[in-house]
Amino acid sequence: MRKEEIVELNDPPEFEIGDKVKSLRLIRNDGTYPMRPVGEVLIDEGDIGYVTSIGTYLQQFYIYGVDFFERGRIVGMRAKELEFLEGN
């Protein structure tokens, strides 16, 4: 099955609100983060944050709102971009 055919919403979310997570990738602004230039680095690989919301995209994917408190940013991320960390 191609990635475009996978519907994550058929299963429960991988993370819950309050989970401590780590970014597995460097995240740049693709134009959807307000008041910051396109291409600016928003989150570095290894940054730590907490899941604050769970939404959906294209009726196919979960999007996790993650509060990267040390950067003062809440960024929407896919599960494949995050790693669960034990403890809060």
PyMOL Python script that loads the backbone (N, CA, C, O; Angstrom):
from pymol import cmd

cmd.read_pdbstr("""\
ATOM      1  N   MET A   1       0.836  -1.177   0.000  1.00  0.00           N
ATOM      2  CA  MET A   1       0.000   0.000   0.000  1.00  0.00           C
ATOM      3  C   MET A   1       0.886   1.248   0.000  1.00  0.00           C
ATOM      4  O   MET A   1       1.827   1.345   0.787  1.00  0.00           O
ATOM      5  N   ARG A   2       0.589   2.177  -0.863  1.00  0.00           N
ATOM      6  CA  ARG A   2       1.347   3.417  -0.932  1.00  0.00           C
ATOM      7  C   ARG A   2       1.009   4.300   0.250  1.00  0.00           C
ATOM      8  O   ARG A   2      -0.090   4.222   0.801  1.00  0.00           O
ATOM      9  N   LYS A   3       1.963   5.150   0.643  1.00  0.00           N
ATOM     10  CA  LYS A   3       1.756   6.051   1.776  1.00  0.00           C
ATOM     11  C   LYS A   3       0.525   6.915   1.585  1.00  0.00           C
ATOM     12  O   LYS A   3      -0.180   7.208   2.551  1.00  0.00           O
ATOM     13  N   GLU A   4       0.254   7.329   0.350  1.00  0.00           N
ATOM     14  CA  GLU A   4      -0.889   8.184   0.082  1.00  0.00           C
ATOM     15  C   GLU A   4      -2.197   7.456   0.328  1.00  0.00           C
ATOM     16  O   GLU A   4      -3.236   8.092   0.506  1.00  0.00           O
ATOM     17  N   GLU A   5      -2.160   6.119   0.340  1.00  0.00           N
ATOM     18  CA  GLU A   5      -3.371   5.335   0.544  1.00  0.00           C
ATOM     19  C   GLU A   5      -3.595   4.980   2.016  1.00  0.00           C
ATOM     20  O   GLU A   5      -4.681   4.530   2.383  1.00  0.00           O
ATOM     21  N   ILE A   6      -2.586   5.178   2.855  1.00  0.00           N
ATOM     22  CA  ILE A   6      -2.710   4.870   4.268  1.00  0.00           C
ATOM     23  C   ILE A   6      -3.602   5.917   4.934  1.00  0.00           C
ATOM     24  O   ILE A   6      -3.411   7.119   4.753  1.00  0.00           O
ATOM     25  N   VAL A   7      -4.575   5.440   5.704  1.00  0.00           N
ATOM     26  CA  VAL A   7      -5.458   6.340   6.442  1.00  0.00           C
ATOM     27  C   VAL A   7      -5.197   6.111   7.928  1.00  0.00           C
ATOM     28  O   VAL A   7      -5.691   5.150   8.518  1.00  0.00           O
ATOM     29  N   GLU A   8      -4.412   7.012   8.523  1.00  0.00           N
ATOM     30  CA  GLU A   8      -4.072   6.882   9.943  1.00  0.00           C
ATOM     31  C   GLU A   8      -5.309   6.938  10.824  1.00  0.00           C
ATOM     32  O   GLU A   8      -5.322   6.370  11.916  1.00  0.00           O
ATOM     33  N   LEU A   9      -6.356   7.623  10.353  1.00  0.00           N
ATOM     34  CA  LEU A   9      -7.553   7.809  11.169  1.00  0.00           C
ATOM     35  C   LEU A   9      -8.328   6.522  11.405  1.00  0.00           C
ATOM     36  O   LEU A   9      -9.257   6.501  12.213  1.00  0.00           O
ATOM     37  N   ASN A  10      -7.958   5.445  10.708  1.00  0.00           N
ATOM     38  CA  ASN A  10      -8.583   4.146  10.951  1.00  0.00           C
ATOM     39  C   ASN A  10      -8.127   3.556  12.284  1.00  0.00           C
ATOM     40  O   ASN A  10      -8.754   2.634  12.806  1.00  0.00           O
ATOM     41  N   ASP A  11      -7.042   4.085  12.827  1.00  0.00           N
ATOM     42  CA  ASP A  11      -6.488   3.623  14.095  1.00  0.00           C
ATOM     43  C   ASP A  11      -6.484   4.774  15.092  1.00  0.00           C
ATOM     44  O   ASP A  11      -6.591   5.934  14.693  1.00  0.00           O
ATOM     45  N   PRO A  12      -6.363   4.472  16.395  1.00  0.00           N
ATOM     46  CA  PRO A  12      -6.278   5.568  17.369  1.00  0.00           C
ATOM     47  C   PRO A  12      -4.972   6.346  17.198  1.00  0.00           C
ATOM     48  O   PRO A  12      -4.008   5.821  16.641  1.00  0.00           O
ATOM     49  N   PRO A  13      -4.935   7.592  17.674  1.00  0.00           N
ATOM     50  CA  PRO A  13      -3.696   8.379  17.580  1.00  0.00           C
ATOM     51  C   PRO A  13      -2.540   7.680  18.283  1.00  0.00           C
ATOM     52  O   PRO A  13      -2.740   6.954  19.256  1.00  0.00           O
ATOM     53  N   GLU A  14      -1.331   7.904  17.783  1.00  0.00           N
ATOM     54  CA  GLU A  14      -0.130   7.315  18.388  1.00  0.00           C
ATOM     55  C   GLU A  14       0.253   8.020  19.680  1.00  0.00           C
ATOM     56  O   GLU A  14       0.893   7.423  20.545  1.00  0.00           O
ATOM     57  N   PHE A  15      -0.137   9.299  19.822  1.00  0.00           N
ATOM     58  CA  PHE A  15       0.208  10.086  20.999  1.00  0.00           C
ATOM     59  C   PHE A  15      -1.065  10.622  21.639  1.00  0.00           C
ATOM     60  O   PHE A  15      -2.112  10.718  21.000  1.00  0.00           O
ATOM     61  N   GLU A  16      -0.947  10.968  22.913  1.00  0.00           N
ATOM     62  CA  GLU A  16      -2.064  11.553  23.648  1.00  0.00           C
ATOM     63  C   GLU A  16      -1.676  12.951  24.106  1.00  0.00           C
ATOM     64  O   GLU A  16      -0.495  13.285  24.203  1.00  0.00           O
ATOM     65  N   ILE A  17      -2.686  13.755  24.383  1.00  0.00           N
ATOM     66  CA  ILE A  17      -2.419  15.089  24.911  1.00  0.00           C
ATOM     67  C   ILE A  17      -1.644  14.949  26.222  1.00  0.00           C
ATOM     68  O   ILE A  17      -2.009  14.160  27.093  1.00  0.00           O
ATOM     69  N   GLY A  18      -0.585  15.718  26.343  1.00  0.00           N
ATOM     70  CA  GLY A  18       0.282  15.675  27.513  1.00  0.00           C
ATOM     71  C   GLY A  18       1.525  14.831  27.340  1.00  0.00           C
ATOM     72  O   GLY A  18       2.439  14.908  28.160  1.00  0.00           O
ATOM     73  N   ASP A  19       1.582  14.014  26.275  1.00  0.00           N
ATOM     74  CA  ASP A  19       2.769  13.182  26.042  1.00  0.00           C
ATOM     75  C   ASP A  19       3.989  14.061  25.762  1.00  0.00           C
ATOM     76  O   ASP A  19       3.908  15.073  25.065  1.00  0.00           O
ATOM     77  N   LYS A  20       5.106  13.645  26.322  1.00  0.00           N
ATOM     78  CA  LYS A  20       6.389  14.297  26.060  1.00  0.00           C
ATOM     79  C   LYS A  20       6.994  13.650  24.821  1.00  0.00           C
ATOM     80  O   LYS A  20       7.110  12.427  24.746  1.00  0.00           O
ATOM     81  N   VAL A  21       7.379  14.474  23.851  1.00  0.00           N
ATOM     82  CA  VAL A  21       7.897  13.960  22.578  1.00  0.00           C
ATOM     83  C   VAL A  21       9.161  14.702  22.169  1.00  0.00           C
ATOM     84  O   VAL A  21       9.457  15.793  22.656  1.00  0.00           O
ATOM     85  N   LYS A  22       9.902  14.067  21.252  1.00  0.00           N
ATOM     86  CA  LYS A  22      11.114  14.659  20.700  1.00  0.00           C
ATOM     87  C   LYS A  22      10.958  14.729  19.190  1.00  0.00           C
ATOM     88  O   LYS A  22      10.452  13.796  18.568  1.00  0.00           O
ATOM     89  N   SER A  23      11.394  15.834  18.606  1.00  0.00           N
ATOM     90  CA  SER A  23      11.370  15.980  17.158  1.00  0.00           C
ATOM     91  C   SER A  23      12.463  15.117  16.534  1.00  0.00           C
ATOM     92  O   SER A  23      13.618  15.159  16.958  1.00  0.00           O
ATOM     93  N   LEU A  24      12.088  14.342  15.530  1.00  0.00           N
ATOM     94  CA  LEU A  24      13.049  13.502  14.820  1.00  0.00           C
ATOM     95  C   LEU A  24      13.631  14.204  13.601  1.00  0.00           C
ATOM     96  O   LEU A  24      14.522  13.678  12.935  1.00  0.00           O
ATOM     97  N   ARG A  25      13.113  15.408  13.315  1.00  0.00           N
ATOM     98  CA  ARG A  25      13.545  16.137  12.125  1.00  0.00           C
ATOM     99  C   ARG A  25      13.671  17.626  12.399  1.00  0.00           C
ATOM    100  O   ARG A  25      13.079  18.156  13.339  1.00  0.00           O
ATOM    101  N   LEU A  26      14.435  18.270  11.579  1.00  0.00           N
ATOM    102  CA  LEU A  26      14.466  19.715  11.538  1.00  0.00           C
ATOM    103  C   LEU A  26      13.207  20.147  10.780  1.00  0.00           C
ATOM    104  O   LEU A  26      12.914  19.619   9.707  1.00  0.00           O
ATOM    105  N   ILE A  27      12.471  21.098  11.336  1.00  0.00           N
ATOM    106  CA  ILE A  27      11.221  21.549  10.723  1.00  0.00           C
ATOM    107  C   ILE A  27      11.359  23.008  10.318  1.00  0.00           C
ATOM    108  O   ILE A  27      11.683  23.867  11.138  1.00  0.00           O
ATOM    109  N   ARG A  28      11.110  23.276   9.038  1.00  0.00           N
ATOM    110  CA  ARG A  28      11.150  24.643   8.505  1.00  0.00           C
ATOM    111  C   ARG A  28       9.720  25.123   8.241  1.00  0.00           C
ATOM    112  O   ARG A  28       8.808  24.324   8.026  1.00  0.00           O
ATOM    113  N   ASN A  29       9.552  26.423   8.263  1.00  0.00           N
ATOM    114  CA  ASN A  29       8.253  27.001   7.957  1.00  0.00           C
ATOM    115  C   ASN A  29       7.950  26.801   6.471  1.00  0.00           C
ATOM    116  O   ASN A  29       8.698  27.252   5.603  1.00  0.00           O
ATOM    117  N   ASP A  30       6.847  26.123   6.199  1.00  0.00           N
ATOM    118  CA  ASP A  30       6.427  25.899   4.812  1.00  0.00           C
ATOM    119  C   ASP A  30       5.444  26.970   4.345  1.00  0.00           C
ATOM    120  O   ASP A  30       4.844  26.864   3.276  1.00  0.00           O
ATOM    121  N   GLY A  31       5.296  27.996   5.169  1.00  0.00           N
ATOM    122  CA  GLY A  31       4.373  29.070   4.847  1.00  0.00           C
ATOM    123  C   GLY A  31       3.106  29.032   5.679  1.00  0.00           C
ATOM    124  O   GLY A  31       2.278  29.939   5.599  1.00  0.00           O
ATOM    125  N   THR A  32       2.952  27.983   6.480  1.00  0.00           N
ATOM    126  CA  THR A  32       1.746  27.863   7.294  1.00  0.00           C
ATOM    127  C   THR A  32       1.939  28.389   8.714  1.00  0.00           C
ATOM    128  O   THR A  32       0.961  28.536   9.448  1.00  0.00           O
ATOM    129  N   TYR A  33       3.160  28.671   9.112  1.00  0.00           N
ATOM    130  CA  TYR A  33       3.413  29.226  10.447  1.00  0.00           C
ATOM    131  C   TYR A  33       3.401  30.756  10.323  1.00  0.00           C
ATOM    132  O   TYR A  33       4.205  31.328   9.587  1.00  0.00           O
ATOM    133  N   PRO A  34       2.487  31.412  11.043  1.00  0.00           N
ATOM    134  CA  PRO A  34       2.309  32.861  10.861  1.00  0.00           C
ATOM    135  C   PRO A  34       3.473  33.701  11.387  1.00  0.00           C
ATOM    136  O   PRO A  34       4.155  33.329  12.342  1.00  0.00           O
ATOM    137  N   MET A  35       3.673  34.834  10.738  1.00  0.00           N
ATOM    138  CA  MET A  35       4.609  35.869  11.183  1.00  0.00           C
ATOM    139  C   MET A  35       6.076  35.452  11.142  1.00  0.00           C
ATOM    140  O   MET A  35       6.919  36.119  11.743  1.00  0.00           O
ATOM    141  N   ARG A  36       6.395  34.369  10.452  1.00  0.00           N
ATOM    142  CA  ARG A  36       7.780  33.922  10.298  1.00  0.00           C
ATOM    143  C   ARG A  36       8.027  33.704   8.815  1.00  0.00           C
ATOM    144  O   ARG A  36       7.116  33.296   8.096  1.00  0.00           O
ATOM    145  N   PRO A  37       9.239  33.965   8.344  1.00  0.00           N
ATOM    146  CA  PRO A  37       9.524  33.788   6.916  1.00  0.00           C
ATOM    147  C   PRO A  37       9.488  32.314   6.488  1.00  0.00           C
ATOM    148  O   PRO A  37       9.827  31.417   7.260  1.00  0.00           O
ATOM    149  N   VAL A  38       9.075  32.096   5.258  1.00  0.00           N
ATOM    150  CA  VAL A  38       9.108  30.754   4.676  1.00  0.00           C
ATOM    151  C   VAL A  38      10.564  30.287   4.660  1.00  0.00           C
ATOM    152  O   VAL A  38      11.468  31.033   4.283  1.00  0.00           O
ATOM    153  N   GLY A  39      10.767  29.051   5.072  1.00  0.00           N
ATOM    154  CA  GLY A  39      12.112  28.476   5.088  1.00  0.00           C
ATOM    155  C   GLY A  39      12.828  28.614   6.420  1.00  0.00           C
ATOM    156  O   GLY A  39      13.840  27.950   6.648  1.00  0.00           O
ATOM    157  N   GLU A  40      12.324  29.459   7.297  1.00  0.00           N
ATOM    158  CA  GLU A  40      12.965  29.620   8.610  1.00  0.00           C
ATOM    159  C   GLU A  40      12.854  28.331   9.412  1.00  0.00           C
ATOM    160  O   GLU A  40      11.813  27.674   9.393  1.00  0.00           O
ATOM    161  N   VAL A  41      13.921  27.969  10.115  1.00  0.00           N
ATOM    162  CA  VAL A  41      13.895  26.793  10.976  1.00  0.00           C
ATOM    163  C   VAL A  41      12.997  27.097  12.181  1.00  0.00           C
ATOM    164  O   VAL A  41      13.224  28.059  12.915  1.00  0.00           O
ATOM    165  N   LEU A  42      11.975  26.259  12.367  1.00  0.00           N
ATOM    166  CA  LEU A  42      11.070  26.409  13.501  1.00  0.00           C
ATOM    167  C   LEU A  42      11.485  25.509  14.659  1.00  0.00           C
ATOM    168  O   LEU A  42      11.462  25.916  15.821  1.00  0.00           O
ATOM    169  N   ILE A  43      11.866  24.271  14.318  1.00  0.00           N
ATOM    170  CA  ILE A  43      12.205  23.262  15.319  1.00  0.00           C
ATOM    171  C   ILE A  43      13.431  22.508  14.826  1.00  0.00           C
ATOM    172  O   ILE A  43      13.515  22.142  13.653  1.00  0.00           O
ATOM    173  N   ASP A  44      14.376  22.279  15.723  1.00  0.00           N
ATOM    174  CA  ASP A  44      15.551  21.473  15.384  1.00  0.00           C
ATOM    175  C   ASP A  44      15.314  20.014  15.742  1.00  0.00           C
ATOM    176  O   ASP A  44      14.515  19.702  16.625  1.00  0.00           O
ATOM    177  N   GLU A  45      16.005  19.137  15.057  1.00  0.00           N
ATOM    178  CA  GLU A  45      15.994  17.724  15.420  1.00  0.00           C
ATOM    179  C   GLU A  45      16.447  17.613  16.873  1.00  0.00           C
ATOM    180  O   GLU A  45      17.455  18.203  17.262  1.00  0.00           O
ATOM    181  N   GLY A  46      15.706  16.863  17.665  1.00  0.00           N
ATOM    182  CA  GLY A  46      16.052  16.673  19.074  1.00  0.00           C
ATOM    183  C   GLY A  46      15.339  17.605  20.034  1.00  0.00           C
ATOM    184  O   GLY A  46      15.408  17.400  21.246  1.00  0.00           O
ATOM    185  N   ASP A  47      14.652  18.634  19.526  1.00  0.00           N
ATOM    186  CA  ASP A  47      13.903  19.527  20.417  1.00  0.00           C
ATOM    187  C   ASP A  47      12.795  18.743  21.126  1.00  0.00           C
ATOM    188  O   ASP A  47      12.187  17.839  20.553  1.00  0.00           O
ATOM    189  N   ILE A  48      12.552  19.111  22.381  1.00  0.00           N
ATOM    190  CA  ILE A  48      11.575  18.426  23.232  1.00  0.00           C
ATOM    191  C   ILE A  48      10.331  19.287  23.375  1.00  0.00           C
ATOM    192  O   ILE A  48      10.415  20.507  23.515  1.00  0.00           O
ATOM    193  N   GLY A  49       9.162  18.624  23.338  1.00  0.00           N
ATOM    194  CA  GLY A  49       7.907  19.342  23.522  1.00  0.00           C
ATOM    195  C   GLY A  49       6.834  18.431  24.081  1.00  0.00           C
ATOM    196  O   GLY A  49       7.076  17.258  24.367  1.00  0.00           O
ATOM    197  N   TYR A  50       5.641  18.994  24.232  1.00  0.00           N
ATOM    198  CA  TYR A  50       4.497  18.261  24.767  1.00  0.00           C
ATOM    199  C   TYR A  50       3.317  18.389  23.810  1.00  0.00           C
ATOM    200  O   TYR A  50       3.046  19.471  23.290  1.00  0.00           O
ATOM    201  N   VAL A  51       2.619  17.280  23.582  1.00  0.00           N
ATOM    202  CA  VAL A  51       1.442  17.293  22.722  1.00  0.00           C
ATOM    203  C   VAL A  51       0.339  18.077  23.422  1.00  0.00           C
ATOM    204  O   VAL A  51      -0.036  17.763  24.552  1.00  0.00           O
ATOM    205  N   THR A  52      -0.178  19.101  22.743  1.00  0.00           N
ATOM    206  CA  THR A  52      -1.234  19.935  23.323  1.00  0.00           C
ATOM    207  C   THR A  52      -2.562  19.790  22.594  1.00  0.00           C
ATOM    208  O   THR A  52      -3.603  20.181  23.122  1.00  0.00           O
ATOM    209  N   SER A  53      -2.539  19.234  21.388  1.00  0.00           N
ATOM    210  CA  SER A  53      -3.780  19.031  20.644  1.00  0.00           C
ATOM    211  C   SER A  53      -3.580  17.944  19.597  1.00  0.00           C
ATOM    212  O   SER A  53      -2.456  17.639  19.196  1.00  0.00           O
ATOM    213  N   ILE A  54      -4.696  17.369  19.168  1.00  0.00           N
ATOM    214  CA  ILE A  54      -4.664  16.356  18.118  1.00  0.00           C
ATOM    215  C   ILE A  54      -5.744  16.714  17.111  1.00  0.00           C
ATOM    216  O   ILE A  54      -6.929  16.774  17.438  1.00  0.00           O
ATOM    217  N   GLY A  55      -5.307  16.951  15.877  1.00  0.00           N
ATOM    218  CA  GLY A  55      -6.234  17.270  14.800  1.00  0.00           C
ATOM    219  C   GLY A  55      -6.038  16.312  13.644  1.00  0.00           C
ATOM    220  O   GLY A  55      -5.335  15.309  13.770  1.00  0.00           O
ATOM    221  N   THR A  56      -6.654  16.618  12.529  1.00  0.00           N
ATOM    222  CA  THR A  56      -6.526  15.773  11.353  1.00  0.00           C
ATOM    223  C   THR A  56      -6.217  16.635  10.131  1.00  0.00           C
ATOM    224  O   THR A  56      -6.432  17.847  10.130  1.00  0.00           O
ATOM    225  N   TYR A  57      -5.711  15.978   9.099  1.00  0.00           N
ATOM    226  CA  TYR A  57      -5.376  16.650   7.842  1.00  0.00           C
ATOM    227  C   TYR A  57      -5.839  15.758   6.697  1.00  0.00           C
ATOM    228  O   TYR A  57      -5.513  14.572   6.651  1.00  0.00           O
ATOM    229  N   LEU A  58      -6.587  16.328   5.791  1.00  0.00           N
ATOM    230  CA  LEU A  58      -7.074  15.628   4.601  1.00  0.00           C
ATOM    231  C   LEU A  58      -7.876  14.369   4.928  1.00  0.00           C
ATOM    232  O   LEU A  58      -7.912  13.438   4.123  1.00  0.00           O
ATOM    233  N   GLN A  59      -8.510  14.326   6.083  1.00  0.00           N
ATOM    234  CA  GLN A  59      -9.284  13.157   6.519  1.00  0.00           C
ATOM    235  C   GLN A  59      -8.463  11.867   6.398  1.00  0.00           C
ATOM    236  O   GLN A  59      -8.996  10.789   6.137  1.00  0.00           O
ATOM    237  N   GLN A  60      -7.144  12.016   6.597  1.00  0.00           N
ATOM    238  CA  GLN A  60      -6.249  10.879   6.412  1.00  0.00           C
ATOM    239  C   GLN A  60      -5.195  10.767   7.506  1.00  0.00           C
ATOM    240  O   GLN A  60      -4.865   9.663   7.940  1.00  0.00           O
ATOM    241  N   PHE A  61      -4.663  11.906   7.954  1.00  0.00           N
ATOM    242  CA  PHE A  61      -3.542  11.894   8.888  1.00  0.00           C
ATOM    243  C   PHE A  61      -3.887  12.606  10.183  1.00  0.00           C
ATOM    244  O   PHE A  61      -4.689  13.539  10.200  1.00  0.00           O
ATOM    245  N   TYR A  62      -3.268  12.152  11.273  1.00  0.00           N
ATOM    246  CA  TYR A  62      -3.305  12.901  12.532  1.00  0.00           C
ATOM    247  C   TYR A  62      -2.228  13.977  12.488  1.00  0.00           C
ATOM    248  O   TYR A  62      -1.122  13.745  12.000  1.00  0.00           O
ATOM    249  N   ILE A  63      -2.560  15.140  12.996  1.00  0.00           N
ATOM    250  CA  ILE A  63      -1.597  16.215  13.178  1.00  0.00           C
ATOM    251  C   ILE A  63      -1.571  16.535  14.663  1.00  0.00           C
ATOM    252  O   ILE A  63      -2.606  16.822  15.264  1.00  0.00           O
ATOM    253  N   TYR A  64      -0.392  16.486  15.246  1.00  0.00           N
ATOM    254  CA  TYR A  64      -0.214  16.721  16.675  1.00  0.00           C
ATOM    255  C   TYR A  64       0.311  18.134  16.882  1.00  0.00           C
ATOM    256  O   TYR A  64       1.374  18.488  16.372  1.00  0.00           O
ATOM    257  N   GLY A  65      -0.432  18.936  17.626  1.00  0.00           N
ATOM    258  CA  GLY A  65       0.057  20.251  18.010  1.00  0.00           C
ATOM    259  C   GLY A  65       1.031  20.052  19.158  1.00  0.00           C
ATOM    260  O   GLY A  65       0.643  19.585  20.229  1.00  0.00           O
ATOM    261  N   VAL A  66       2.284  20.401  18.943  1.00  0.00           N
ATOM    262  CA  VAL A  66       3.320  20.169  19.951  1.00  0.00           C
ATOM    263  C   VAL A  66       3.863  21.509  20.431  1.00  0.00           C
ATOM    264  O   VAL A  66       4.308  22.339  19.639  1.00  0.00           O
ATOM    265  N   ASP A  67       3.817  21.699  21.739  1.00  0.00           N
ATOM    266  CA  ASP A  67       4.344  22.916  22.361  1.00  0.00           C
ATOM    267  C   ASP A  67       5.828  22.699  22.653  1.00  0.00           C
ATOM    268  O   ASP A  67       6.202  21.989  23.586  1.00  0.00           O
ATOM    269  N   PHE A  68       6.650  23.325  21.834  1.00  0.00           N
ATOM    270  CA  PHE A  68       8.092  23.311  22.072  1.00  0.00           C
ATOM    271  C   PHE A  68       8.384  24.532  22.933  1.00  0.00           C
ATOM    272  O   PHE A  68       8.794  25.581  22.437  1.00  0.00           O
ATOM    273  N   PHE A  69       8.167  24.372  24.214  1.00  0.00           N
ATOM    274  CA  PHE A  69       8.158  25.463  25.196  1.00  0.00           C
ATOM    275  C   PHE A  69       9.457  26.247  25.234  1.00  0.00           C
ATOM    276  O   PHE A  69       9.430  27.459  25.445  1.00  0.00           O
ATOM    277  N   GLU A  70      10.589  25.593  25.036  1.00  0.00           N
ATOM    278  CA  GLU A  70      11.867  26.310  25.083  1.00  0.00           C
ATOM    279  C   GLU A  70      12.010  27.272  23.902  1.00  0.00           C
ATOM    280  O   GLU A  70      12.742  28.257  23.994  1.00  0.00           O
ATOM    281  N   ARG A  71      11.326  26.997  22.807  1.00  0.00           N
ATOM    282  CA  ARG A  71      11.355  27.878  21.635  1.00  0.00           C
ATOM    283  C   ARG A  71      10.153  28.829  21.623  1.00  0.00           C
ATOM    284  O   ARG A  71      10.113  29.783  20.846  1.00  0.00           O
ATOM    285  N   GLY A  72       9.178  28.558  22.492  1.00  0.00           N
ATOM    286  CA  GLY A  72       7.983  29.388  22.519  1.00  0.00           C
ATOM    287  C   GLY A  72       7.123  29.207  21.284  1.00  0.00           C
ATOM    288  O   GLY A  72       6.504  30.157  20.806  1.00  0.00           O
ATOM    289  N   ARG A  73       7.083  27.983  20.765  1.00  0.00           N
ATOM    290  CA  ARG A  73       6.325  27.707  19.545  1.00  0.00           C
ATOM    291  C   ARG A  73       5.480  26.456  19.690  1.00  0.00           C
ATOM    292  O   ARG A  73       5.898  25.470  20.296  1.00  0.00           O
ATOM    293  N   ILE A  74       4.285  26.512  19.123  1.00  0.00           N
ATOM    294  CA  ILE A  74       3.451  25.330  18.973  1.00  0.00           C
ATOM    295  C   ILE A  74       3.413  25.026  17.484  1.00  0.00           C
ATOM    296  O   ILE A  74       3.020  25.865  16.674  1.00  0.00           O
ATOM    297  N   VAL A  75       3.828  23.813  17.137  1.00  0.00           N
ATOM    298  CA  VAL A  75       3.974  23.425  15.735  1.00  0.00           C
ATOM    299  C   VAL A  75       3.188  22.146  15.492  1.00  0.00           C
ATOM    300  O   VAL A  75       3.222  21.227  16.310  1.00  0.00           O
ATOM    301  N   GLY A  76       2.478  22.084  14.363  1.00  0.00           N
ATOM    302  CA  GLY A  76       1.775  20.868  13.974  1.00  0.00           C
ATOM    303  C   GLY A  76       2.725  19.889  13.327  1.00  0.00           C
ATOM    304  O   GLY A  76       3.476  20.246  12.419  1.00  0.00           O
ATOM    305  N   MET A  77       2.692  18.632  13.803  1.00  0.00           N
ATOM    306  CA  MET A  77       3.627  17.623  13.297  1.00  0.00           C
ATOM    307  C   MET A  77       2.923  16.288  13.112  1.00  0.00           C
ATOM    308  O   MET A  77       1.920  15.998  13.764  1.00  0.00           O
ATOM    309  N   ARG A  78       3.470  15.483  12.210  1.00  0.00           N
ATOM    310  CA  ARG A  78       2.982  14.122  11.978  1.00  0.00           C
ATOM    311  C   ARG A  78       3.678  13.167  12.943  1.00  0.00           C
ATOM    312  O   ARG A  78       4.755  13.469  13.457  1.00  0.00           O
ATOM    313  N   ALA A  79       3.061  12.020  13.182  1.00  0.00           N
ATOM    314  CA  ALA A  79       3.616  11.017  14.097  1.00  0.00           C
ATOM    315  C   ALA A  79       5.004  10.565  13.657  1.00  0.00           C
ATOM    316  O   ALA A  79       5.869  10.319  14.497  1.00  0.00           O
ATOM    317  N   LYS A  80       5.226  10.453  12.343  1.00  0.00           N
ATOM    318  CA  LYS A  80       6.526   9.987  11.847  1.00  0.00           C
ATOM    319  C   LYS A  80       7.643  10.978  12.129  1.00  0.00           C
ATOM    320  O   LYS A  80       8.818  10.643  11.979  1.00  0.00           O
ATOM    321  N   GLU A  81       7.295  12.190  12.536  1.00  0.00           N
ATOM    322  CA  GLU A  81       8.286  13.222  12.840  1.00  0.00           C
ATOM    323  C   GLU A  81       8.591  13.309  14.332  1.00  0.00           C
ATOM    324  O   GLU A  81       9.403  14.128  14.763  1.00  0.00           O
ATOM    325  N   LEU A  82       7.924  12.443  15.125  1.00  0.00           N
ATOM    326  CA  LEU A  82       8.026  12.517  16.580  1.00  0.00           C
ATOM    327  C   LEU A  82       8.404  11.183  17.195  1.00  0.00           C
ATOM    328  O   LEU A  82       8.135  10.116  16.644  1.00  0.00           O
ATOM    329  N   GLU A  83       9.038  11.279  18.361  1.00  0.00           N
ATOM    330  CA  GLU A  83       9.357  10.085  19.161  1.00  0.00           C
ATOM    331  C   GLU A  83       8.829  10.314  20.562  1.00  0.00           C
ATOM    332  O   GLU A  83       9.057  11.372  21.149  1.00  0.00           O
ATOM    333  N   PHE A  84       8.119   9.326  21.107  1.00  0.00           N
ATOM    334  CA  PHE A  84       7.590   9.396  22.468  1.00  0.00           C
ATOM    335  C   PHE A  84       8.741   9.316  23.458  1.00  0.00           C
ATOM    336  O   PHE A  84       9.656   8.509  23.291  1.00  0.00           O
ATOM    337  N   LEU A  85       8.696  10.148  24.482  1.00  0.00           N
ATOM    338  CA  LEU A  85       9.687  10.107  25.558  1.00  0.00           C
ATOM    339  C   LEU A  85       8.985   9.731  26.853  1.00  0.00           C
ATOM    340  O   LEU A  85       7.916  10.257  27.162  1.00  0.00           O
ATOM    341  N   GLU A  86       9.581   8.833  27.598  1.00  0.00           N
ATOM    342  CA  GLU A  86       9.004   8.403  28.873  1.00  0.00           C
ATOM    343  C   GLU A  86       9.006   9.546  29.868  1.00  0.00           C
ATOM    344  O   GLU A  86       9.910  10.381  29.862  1.00  0.00           O
ATOM    345  N   GLY A  87       8.007   9.583  30.709  1.00  0.00           N
ATOM    346  CA  GLY A  87       7.957  10.580  31.778  1.00  0.00           C
ATOM    347  C   GLY A  87       7.588  11.955  31.279  1.00  0.00           C
ATOM    348  O   GLY A  87       7.723  12.263  30.095  1.00  0.00           O
ATOM    349  N   ASN A  88       7.124  12.771  32.190  1.00  0.00           N
ATOM    350  CA  ASN A  88       6.764  14.150  31.849  1.00  0.00           C
ATOM    351  C   ASN A  88       7.723  15.030  32.535  1.00  0.00           C
ATOM    352  O   ASN A  88       7.639  16.252  32.411  1.00  0.00           O
TER     353      ASN A  88
END
""", "prot")
cmd.dss("prot")
cmd.show_as("cartoon", "prot")
cmd.util.cbc("prot")
cmd.orient("prot")
